[in-house]
Amino acid sequence: MPRHRATSAIALITTLVLAIPTVRAVEPSPSPSCPATIRVEQLRPHVEFLAGAELRGRSGRDARRAAEYLVERFRQMKLAPAFAQDGFVQPIPGPPDADGLRPEIGRNVGCCLEGCDPALKNECVVVGVHYDHLGVRDGAVFHGADDNASGVAMMLEVARHLSTGDRPRRSVFFVGFDLEEQMLWGSRWFAAHPPRPLDQVKLFVTADMIGRSLGDLPLPAVFVLGSECSPQLRTTLEQVGHPEGLDVARLGIDLVGTRSDYGPFRDRKVPFLFFSTGEHPDYHTPRDIAARIDFEKAARVSSLVLQVVRHVANADVAPQWHDEAPTDLEEPWALQRITALLLEAEKERPLTDVQRYLVTTVHNRTIRILEQGEMSADDRTWLVRMSQLLLLSVF
């Protein structure tokens, strides 16, 4: 996941800490549960291999070795190549050289599970995750266990589970993107040169960092973004529920901007869902290693993705893009809970005056929104701005 920072944002915040009285939190309504089908022992080998020292951070030539690993897994599952001309591999060309030739700078890797319904199999769901990372810098290996070996492990296990049971009605493509850490170049190339027309892609699903927790807070949640662009996707999330021990926090994508491979699909108005457990202190450092992954949590998130993909691939009606995004109370609920945990953790993780001002302000304003039972347009504008400031200054 690439980092996007604005250096001037902190200057917008006063250092004066306001004393705002604490108000009562409002609990969300409970959701149904779904089975945790994907297990720890299925995910762990993928993450340990992809984030191992041998692959040296999966960049350049070492990313090729990760691509070969994906191809071998797809072949073992007896899945069909995604790209008619190039098989499992979609070469990504770079800028033209002096001779006008475009050298290959990366590789997307993909396969297809053909749908079983003659009327729907030309439609498809795409599960795409990036497998590249930052490589070796100043002699240190950036292993990228959470970013994004965790997402790749999810994708492989979702593919395995769907390919060993009854085939879904719609086709499902599984794609490993290269060069995400370089301005999303792999997914941008795929979206511009898809194996099937994009109007046949009824859902794009991606996951980036699903094995830790936002700020290492004790938050058993996965953030799911994108459902605001399709009412059917919100209904899908409500119907499939979530595995026991995992909370689902639906957020609007405008709270975080373009952070991963959903960008090229969102820009083309393809319905999408982005799953992430959030940025943590080891993000984009050599400390992002397999030993620090919460595999139980990653298994729950992976099981949730499996249920969502299966549901949409078999649904009578596919998700449709809607430009008008509705507002609901799940966003203020998620921010209220995050800020409460930040305030509770102050003994171990002290906040600066600026950070405490931001956290306290967001905490109490979101509780007020929850207590009044509705969120106005002004509330939503404020929520977006404050969420971005929290990301810039606290995480």
Residue, then its C-alpha position, 0 to 999 in steps of 0.5 A: m500500500p503506497r503512502h500518501r502524506a500532506t506535509s502542511a496538514i498539521a499546521l491547520i490544527t491549533t495546539l490548544v487542547l479543549a476540555i470537552p465533556t465525555v458523552r455516552a457511546v451508542e452501540p450499533s445493531p448486531s449483525p449475523s455471523c458467517p462461518a470462518t471457513i478459511r483457517v490459519e494453517q492454510l494462510r500461514p505458509h503463503v505469508e511465510f514464503l512470500a515474506g521470507a528473507e529468500l524473496r527479499g521484499r518482492s521487488g524487481r527480479d524477486a517479484r518474479r519469484a513471487a509471480e512464479y509462486l502464484v502461477e504454480r498455485f493456480r496450476q495446482m488448482k487446475l484453474a484456467p489462465a486469465f490472459a488468452q494471449d499470454g497465459f497466466v502472465q500479463p506483461i506490464p510494459g514500461p516507457p519506450d526506450a531510445d529505440g522505441l521499444r517498451p521493456e517489460i517492467g512487471r507482471n500481473v498474474g491471473c487465472c479464471l474459474e469459469g462460471c457454470d450458468p450459461a446466462l451469467k458466466n460471461e459476467c465476472v467477479v475479479v479478486g485482485v491483490h498486489y504481491d509486490h513490495l519495497g525490496v531491499r533498501d540500504g541493506a534492509v529487507f522490507h518483508g511486506a508480510d502484512d503489505n501485502a503477503s496477507g492479502v495474497a494469501m487470502m486471494l489464494e485461499v479464496a480461489r482454492h475454496l471456490s475451485t474445490g466446491d460447486r462452481p459459482r454461476r458467474s466467472v471469478f478471476f483471481v489476479g496478483f498485481d505487480l507494481e502497486e508500490q509504484m503508483l498502482w501501475g499493475s492494476r492500472w494496466f490491468a484495468a486498461h487491458p482487461p481479459r474481459p470488457l470492464d462492463q462484464v466485471k460486476l464486482f472488483v474485490t481487493a484486500d491490502m493489509i488484513g493481518r494486523s490492526l490500525g495503530d496496533l490498537p486492540l480493535p477486532a475489526v476489518f474496514v470495508l470501503g466501497s459499499e457506499c457506491s452500490p446499495q446491493l453491496r451494503t445488502t450483501l455485507e449485511q446478509v453474509g454477516h461476519p465470522e465470530g470475533l470480527d467486526v465489520a466497519r463500513l467506511g466511505i472511500d473518500l475518508v482515505g482517498t486512493r490507497s490501493d488497487y481499487g483506484p483504477f476500478r473506482d475511477r471506471k465506476v466498477p462496483f468495488l470493495f476494499f478490505s483492510t485492517g489498517e495501517h500499523p507502526d510496522y507499515h513500510t518498515p523492515r519490521d513487517i514480518a510474518a511473526r507479527i501477523d495475527f493469523e486468526k484475524a487474517a483467517r476471519v477476514s479471508s473467510l468474510v471475503l470468501q462469503v462475499v465473493r461467493h454471494v455476488a458470484n451466485a446472485d440473481v442480480a449483480p451490483q450496480w454503480h450508484d453515484e450518490a452515496p448514502t450516509d449512515l451511522e457506521e462511519p461515526w461509530a467506527l471513528q468513535r471506537i477508534t478514538a476511544l481506544l486511542l484515549e484508553a491507550e495513552k498510558e502506554r502510547p502518549l499523545t501530543d497536545v495536537q493529537r489529543y485535541l484531534v482525538t478528543t474532538v473526533h471522539n465526542r463529535t462522533i458520539r453526538i452524531l450517534e446520539q442524535g441518530e442521524m448524520s447531516a451533510d455538514d457532519r459528513t464533510w467534517l468527518v471526512r476532513m477530521s479522518q484525514l487529519l487523524l491519518l496524517s497526524v496520529f497513525 
